[in-house]
Amino acid sequence: MRHIVNAGGLSVNVSIGLKRAAVAAVAIVVLACAGQAQQTGDRGAVTNLPLPRFVSLKTSEGNVRRGPSLTHRIDWVFKRRDMPLQITAEHGHWRRVQDRDGAGGWVHYALLSGVRTVLVEQDMLPVRSRPDSAAPVAARFELGVVARLGKCTLDWCRISAGGYRGWAQKTGLWGITSDEIRD
């Protein structure tokens, strides 16, 4: 038997076996809650879609709010139709998004589209006829161009903008993860 004084100043006798059992039970509960939190962190609570994920702005203007409701202040306005955005959280009809620079806030889901686009991050990005560094260059896209996203392999994505299309290396694009493959 052990004599323990608890936080209330009372003396309590606790057996070592019982104490170990209580510690083990608490540890199991903590681990279970941590696993559950991690699991829900990978999926949106509203849509059950993966988080984070990429979408695009459906409209030419979209208010970005400080919180997930119309009562929250508008911090700024996204003004570029089809701009790729990354959803990082969900709350009701609201999605917390961020752009390439990490700027963001809460946007109503009606302003977002599942159509995938990417932002060209390399000036004069070569867009090739095939997903091969030796393939002929079909076009060059300037820094900041928003392109429609098509198929993607591990290293290359088929993109199109301004009537031109071809394959670009993923390293020159924002709006797709490095391990994402699209058919």
N, C-alpha and C positions, 0 to 999 in steps of 0.2 A: 504494500500500500504506500501511496505517496500522499503527502499533505500539500495541497496547492491553495494559494490565496488568489481568488479571482478578482476581476476589476472592481467589483462592488465591495471588496474588502472582506468578504465572507470566506471562511475556511471550508474547503471541500476535500474529501478523500476520494481519490480516483485511482482505480487499479491501472497498472501499466498496459495490460491487454486491452482494456476498454478504451484507453486513450489512443492506442495504435489503431484500433478499429474505427474510431471517430475520425482520426486524421486520414485514414484510407478512404472513408466514405466521402469526406470533403474533397479529397483529391480527385476522386472519380467524378463527382458532380462538376468540379471546375473544368476538368478535361472534356467532359461531355458538352458543357456550355461553350467552351472554346472551339471545339470541332463544329458545333452547330452554327456558331457565329461565322466561322470561316466558310462553311458551306453556303449560307445565305449571302455572304459577301461576294460570292462568285456569280450569283444570279439576281436579277432584279426582283424585288418583292412584288411588283405589280404585274410585270409581263413574263416573268420567269425566263427572260432572255439573258445571255451572258453579260456580265459587267467586268471591265469596261467593254464597250463596243462602239463601232463607228456608224454614223448616219450622215445625212446631209440636210442643209437648210432648205426647206420647201419653198419659201417665199423670198422676196427681194429685201424684206425687212423683218427682223425678229427681235422683240424686246427681251432683254436679259435682265432678270430680276434677282434681287438679293435673297429671296426665299421663294418657296413653292406656293404662291398664291397671288391673286391680283392686288392684294393689299400691300404687298411688299414693293419697295421702291425699285424703279428701273435704273440699273447702274449704267447700261449702255445699250446700243442697238447694233445687232449684226446686220450689215447691209450688202451682203453678197449672196445672191441666190446660188444654190448647189454647193455652198461652202461645206467641206467636210468638218464634222464635229465629233467629239468623243463623248458618249454618255457615260457618266461615272456613278450616277445614283438615280433612283426613281422615288416619287412620292405622289400617289394619286395620278392626276393627269399631267404632272410636271416631271421634267427630266433635267437633272443637273448636267450641264455640258461644258466642255472646254474646247478651245481652238488650239491651233498649232503652238501658240505662244503660252498656253496654259491659262489664258484669260477665259472666264466663263461665269456661269451662274445658272439660274433656273429658267427654263423655257417651256412653254406649253407644248404638249406633245403634238398638237395639230400643226405646228410650224415645222415639224421634222419629217423627213422622208427616209424610208429604208433603202432608197436608191443610193448606191455607193459611188462616191467621188473621192479623188485624191488631190492634194495640193503639190505642185512641182516645187521641190526644195533646192534644185540645182539649176543655175542659169544655163540656158542653151542645152538642156537635157537631151541627149540623143535618143530618138525613138526609132527603133529598128524594125525591119520587116519580119524578123524571126527572133525568138528569145535566145540570141547568141551574140556574143561580143564581136564576132567576125561578120555578122550579117550587115547588109547595106543599111545606111541611115535613111529612113523614110521621111523624117521631119526632125526639127529641134524645137522643144518647148521652152519658153522663157520661164524664169523664176516667178512663182506666184500664179501660174496658170492653174485653173481648176479643170480637171479632166475626169471624164466618166471612167469608172473602173470596170474592167471585164475579167477575163480569166487571169489567174495568178499561179505561178509555180513557186518553188521555194525561194528563187532569186529574182524572178521576172514577173511583170504584170502587163497585160494588154490594156492600153489606155487610148482614149480618143478625145479630141477637142478641136474646135474650129475646122471640122471637116477632115482632119488628119487622124490617123490611127496607126498603132504599132505597139511594139514591146519596149518597155523601159525597165531598168534595174530598180528594184524596190528601194535601194539605198537613196535614191533621188526623189522619193515620194513620201508624203505624210498623209495618213488616213488608212493605213493598213499595217498590221503587225508583221514583224519579220518572219514569223513561223506560219502565217496564214496562207492557205492554199484555196483557190476558188476555181470552180469548174465552169 
